[in-house]
Amino acid sequence: MLDYVVIGGAQAGLSMAYHLGKMDKKFIVLDGENEIGASWLNRWDSLKLFTPTEYNHLPGLKFNAPKGYYPSKVEVSNYFKSYVEKNSIPIQLNTLVTSVSKTKEGFFIKYKDGSIEAKNVVVATGPFHIPYTPPCHTKISDSILQMHSNYYKNKNQLQNGDTLVVGGGDSGYQILNEISENSSRTVYFSGDTSVKSLPQQFLGKTLWWWFTLIGFLSYSKYSWIGKKISSSSQPVIGTDVKGILSRKNVVCVGRTRDAFKNDIHFEKNKISTIKNIVWATGYRPNFKWIEGLELDEGNYPKNYRGVSNIEGLYFIGLPWMFTRGSATLGGVSKDASYLADIMRKK
């Protein structure tokens, strides 16, 4: 029986694995993908981090890029590969965990082709589980190409003709920018047009330098200001929202209300010329595969700083697990260090 099984091999799982290695624990990292860093490689081609190099370090290895540089998804993946090699992290790929159940001795972890037992489990599967698409998508004609942003790579996937982008977060605006830039096609946008946009640089310093200075990323979700920040709409970082929405070929149509065949109904009008839809409408969490787990109103595990209601079961990398930085590449290290201290005392 292992001391720990870590489920998930991206930044959260690797940060936790680093500490377990330093504690000389017998452990393994299980990941459902076919290569290290695949969770980043699977995203759209032009994706770059919102955070510069100096805020992207995992414990024990600096991100090898110049200060102030914003790495691509490929560079993040390569960093993870180097991290696993340098720290000799035992990782088993192509292993999608299907269930975790508590036993008298610890935990029974089942996956497609086998199972494994451990005294403790760390779930590091991140915040992006099930791509969510509004129910009306099933009413839309098969002649219209539909895809969730999870499967969008670049605009070459699209058919000729008008395109709709739904979703006003970072992903939605980045994809809207890419599809509408230097293009004659009409791109309809269905999402929040009042969202605030923050530049990556301000007065000669990166936005993240200012965030660190004022403690924006360090406020606990239990504090008054943390509750205020977490309940507010999050700004779009590094994307010129006003500039994109002012393009002649970008048309804002309000919320998507319904659809039937080729007719897409919005708050402001009905449009029948759309040939492509990109749904940048987020994800829904899925923790049903963990037996006996208590979930909160958002269907995320009830926990305090990663310690769950089940003895020996931990979480890391959840959105706002403790601070706004908990689900970010650079911010996950603090949560990993906290959990490692808890584990040392067991």
C-alpha positions in Angstrom: 0.0 0.0 0.0 1.3 3.5 -0.9 1.4 6.4 1.5 -0.2 8.7 -1.1 -1.9 8.7 -4.5 -2.1 12.1 -6.2 -4.8 12.3 -8.8 -3.9 14.8 -11.5 -0.6 15.7 -13.0 -0.7 19.4 -13.8 0.6 22.2 -11.6 -1.4 21.3 -8.5 -0.5 17.6 -8.5 3.1 18.3 -9.4 3.5 20.8 -6.6 2.1 18.3 -4.1 4.3 15.6 -5.5 7.4 17.7 -4.9 6.6 18.0 -1.2 5.8 14.3 -0.9 9.2 13.5 -2.4 10.9 15.7 0.1 9.1 13.8 2.9 10.3 10.5 1.5 6.7 9.3 1.1 5.9 6.3 -1.1 3.5 7.8 -3.7 2.5 8.0 -7.3 0.8 10.6 -9.5 -2.0 9.3 -11.7 -3.1 11.3 -14.8 -5.7 10.5 -17.4 -3.8 12.2 -20.3 -1.2 10.6 -22.6 1.6 13.0 -21.9 2.7 15.4 -19.2 1.3 18.9 -19.7 -1.5 17.7 -22.0 -4.1 19.6 -20.0 -2.5 22.8 -21.3 -1.6 21.5 -24.8 -5.3 20.6 -25.4 -6.3 24.3 -25.3 -6.4 26.8 -28.1 -3.2 27.3 -30.1 -2.6 31.0 -29.3 -3.1 30.7 -25.6 -0.6 32.5 -23.4 -0.5 32.8 -19.6 -1.9 35.9 -18.1 1.0 35.9 -15.6 4.6 36.7 -16.4 7.5 34.3 -15.8 8.4 35.4 -12.3 4.9 34.4 -11.0 4.8 31.0 -12.5 7.4 29.0 -10.5 6.5 25.7 -8.9 8.4 24.8 -5.7 12.0 23.8 -6.4 12.3 24.8 -10.0 12.1 28.3 -11.6 10.3 28.7 -14.9 13.2 29.1 -17.4 12.1 32.3 -19.3 13.0 36.0 -19.0 11.3 38.2 -16.4 8.2 39.8 -17.7 7.7 37.1 -20.4 4.2 35.5 -20.9 4.7 31.8 -21.7 2.8 29.9 -24.3 0.9 26.6 -23.5 3.7 24.6 -25.1 6.3 26.3 -22.8 4.1 25.5 -19.8 3.9 21.9 -20.9 7.7 21.7 -21.4 8.2 23.2 -18.0 6.1 20.4 -16.4 8.1 17.8 -18.2 11.3 19.3 -16.9 9.8 19.5 -13.4 8.9 15.8 -13.4 12.4 14.8 -14.6 14.3 17.1 -12.2 12.3 15.9 -9.2 12.1 12.3 -10.3 8.3 12.3 -9.8 6.7 8.9 -10.3 3.8 9.5 -12.7 1.5 7.0 -14.4 -0.2 8.4 -17.6 -3.3 7.2 -19.5 -4.8 6.4 -16.1 -8.3 8.0 -15.7 -9.5 7.4 -12.1 -13.1 6.3 -12.1 -13.7 5.9 -8.3 -12.2 6.6 -4.9 -13.6 4.8 -1.9 -12.7 4.8 1.8 -11.5 1.5 3.3 -10.4 0.5 6.8 -6.8 0.7 5.8 -7.1 3.9 3.6 -8.4 4.2 0.1 -9.2 2.0 -2.9 -8.6 3.9 -6.2 -10.1 2.3 -9.3 -9.3 3.2 -12.9 -10.1 1.6 -16.3 -7.4 -1.1 -16.3 -6.8 -1.7 -12.7 -6.7 -0.3 -9.1 -4.4 0.8 -6.4 -4.5 1.3 -2.7 -3.1 4.1 -0.6 -3.3 5.4 3.0 -4.1 8.9 1.7 -5.3 10.6 -1.5 -4.7 14.1 -2.9 -7.2 15.1 -5.6 -5.5 17.6 -7.9 -7.9 17.5 -10.9 -8.3 21.3 -11.1 -11.4 23.4 -11.8 -12.1 22.4 -15.4 -14.1 19.1 -15.6 -17.2 18.9 -17.7 -17.5 21.5 -20.5 -20.9 23.3 -20.1 -23.0 24.2 -23.1 -26.5 25.7 -22.7 -29.4 23.2 -23.3 -30.6 25.2 -26.4 -27.6 23.9 -28.4 -29.5 20.6 -29.0 -32.1 22.5 -31.0 -29.6 24.0 -33.5 -29.3 22.7 -37.0 -26.6 20.2 -37.8 -25.4 22.5 -40.6 -24.1 24.9 -38.0 -20.7 24.0 -36.6 -20.7 24.0 -32.8 -17.8 23.6 -30.4 -17.0 24.3 -26.8 -13.9 26.4 -26.2 -12.4 23.3 -24.6 -12.1 21.9 -28.2 -11.4 25.2 -30.1 -7.8 25.3 -31.4 -7.8 28.0 -34.0 -10.1 29.7 -36.6 -9.1 27.3 -39.3 -11.6 24.9 -37.8 -14.5 27.1 -38.7 -16.7 27.1 -41.7 -16.9 30.2 -43.9 -19.5 32.6 -42.8 -20.9 34.4 -39.7 -19.7 33.2 -36.3 -21.1 33.4 -32.8 -19.0 33.5 -29.7 -20.8 33.0 -26.4 -19.2 33.8 -23.1 -17.7 36.9 -21.6 -14.8 35.6 -19.6 -11.1 35.5 -20.4 -11.5 32.6 -22.8 -14.5 34.1 -24.6 -12.8 37.4 -25.2 -9.5 35.9 -26.3 -11.3 33.7 -28.8 -13.5 36.6 -30.0 -10.4 38.6 -30.5 -8.7 35.9 -32.6 -11.7 35.1 -34.8 -12.6 38.8 -35.5 -9.1 40.2 -35.9 -8.2 41.1 -39.5 -11.3 39.3 -40.7 -14.2 40.2 -43.0 -16.5 37.7 -41.4 -19.2 39.1 -39.1 -18.7 37.8 -35.5 -21.6 38.0 -33.1 -20.8 38.2 -29.4 -23.2 37.0 -26.7 -21.8 37.8 -23.3 -21.2 40.5 -20.7 -20.0 43.7 -22.4 -19.6 45.6 -19.1 -16.8 43.4 -17.8 -13.7 45.3 -16.7 -10.5 44.9 -18.7 -7.1 45.2 -17.0 -3.8 45.7 -18.9 -0.8 43.4 -18.2 1.4 46.5 -17.7 0.7 49.6 -15.6 3.2 52.4 -14.8 6.1 50.3 -15.9 5.2 47.3 -13.7 3.3 44.1 -14.4 -0.3 43.8 -13.2 0.8 40.9 -11.0 3.4 43.1 -9.4 0.7 45.5 -8.3 -1.6 42.6 -7.3 1.2 41.2 -5.0 2.0 44.7 -3.6 -1.7 45.3 -2.5 -2.2 41.6 -1.4 -4.9 41.0 -4.0 -3.9 37.4 -4.5 -3.4 36.7 -0.8 -6.8 37.6 0.7 -8.4 34.6 2.2 -11.9 33.6 1.0 -13.0 33.8 4.6 -12.0 37.4 5.0 -14.4 40.3 4.3 -12.4 41.5 1.3 -11.9 38.0 0.0 -15.7 37.4 0.1 -16.2 40.7 -1.8 -13.6 39.8 -4.5 -14.8 36.2 -5.0 -18.5 37.3 -5.3 -17.7 40.0 -7.9 -17.4 39.5 -11.6 -13.7 38.8 -12.5 -11.9 41.2 -14.8 -10.5 40.2 -18.2 -6.7 40.5 -18.1 -4.5 41.5 -20.9 -7.2 41.7 -23.6 -8.6 45.0 -24.9 -12.3 44.4 -24.4 -13.4 47.9 -25.6 -11.1 47.7 -28.6 -12.5 44.3 -29.7 -16.1 45.3 -29.2 -15.6 48.4 -31.2 -14.6 46.5 -34.4 -16.9 47.0 -37.3 -17.3 43.2 -37.8 -18.2 42.5 -34.1 -21.9 42.7 -33.3 -23.1 42.4 -29.6 -26.4 40.6 -29.4 -27.0 40.3 -25.6 -27.8 37.0 -23.9 -28.5 33.9 -25.9 -32.2 33.0 -25.2 -33.1 30.1 -27.4 -32.6 28.4 -30.7 -34.5 26.4 -33.4 -32.8 25.0 -36.5 -30.9 28.0 -38.0 -32.6 30.7 -35.9 -30.7 31.8 -32.9 -32.7 34.0 -30.5 -31.0 36.7 -28.5 -32.1 39.5 -26.2 -31.9 42.0 -29.0 -32.9 40.1 -32.1 -33.0 36.8 -34.0 -30.2 35.8 -36.4 -30.4 33.1 -39.1 -27.1 33.5 -40.9 -24.7 32.0 -38.3 -22.5 29.1 -39.5 -20.3 28.6 -36.5 -20.8 28.8 -32.7 -18.0 28.7 -30.1 -19.4 28.2 -26.6 -17.0 29.7 -24.1 -19.5 29.0 -21.4 -17.3 27.4 -18.8 -17.2 24.1 -17.0 -19.2 22.2 -14.3 -17.3 20.4 -11.5 -17.5 16.6 -11.3 -16.6 14.9 -8.0 -19.3 12.2 -8.1 -16.6 9.5 -8.4 -15.5 10.1 -4.8 -17.7 8.1 -2.4 -18.9 9.9 0.7 -17.7 13.3 -0.2 -19.7 16.3 0.9 -20.2 19.1 -1.7 -21.0 22.7 -1.3 -23.7 24.8 -3.1 -21.4 25.1 -6.2 -20.8 21.3 -6.3 -17.2 21.6 -5.1 -15.9 19.6 -2.2 -16.4 21.0 1.3 -12.9 21.5 2.7 -10.8 23.9 4.7 -7.6 24.8 2.8 -7.8 21.4 1.0 -8.6 19.2 4.1 -11.9 17.4 3.3 -14.5 15.8 5.5 -13.0 12.4 4.9 -9.9 11.6 6.9 -6.9 11.2 4.6 -8.5 12.8 1.6 -7.1 16.2 0.4 -7.7 18.6 -2.4 -5.5 21.1 -4.2 -6.0 23.4 -7.2 -9.6 24.3 -6.6 -10.8 27.8 -7.5 -10.8 30.0 -4.4 -9.8 27.0 -2.3 -8.2 29.6 0.0 -7.3 32.6 -2.1 -7.8 33.8 -5.6 -4.4 32.4 -6.5 -5.3 28.8 -5.4 -6.0 27.6 -9.0 -3.2 29.5 -10.7 0.2 28.2 -11.8 2.1 30.4 -9.4 -0.4 30.5 -6.6 -0.8 26.8 -6.0 2.6 26.5 -4.3 1.3 28.1 -1.1 -1.5 25.7 -0.8 0.8 22.7 -1.4 3.2 24.0 1.3 0.3 24.3 3.8 -1.0 20.8 3.0 2.6 19.4 3.3 2.8 20.8 6.8 -0.5 19.2 7.7 0.8 15.8 6.4 4.1 16.0 8.3 2.2 16.3 11.5 0.1 13.2 10.9 
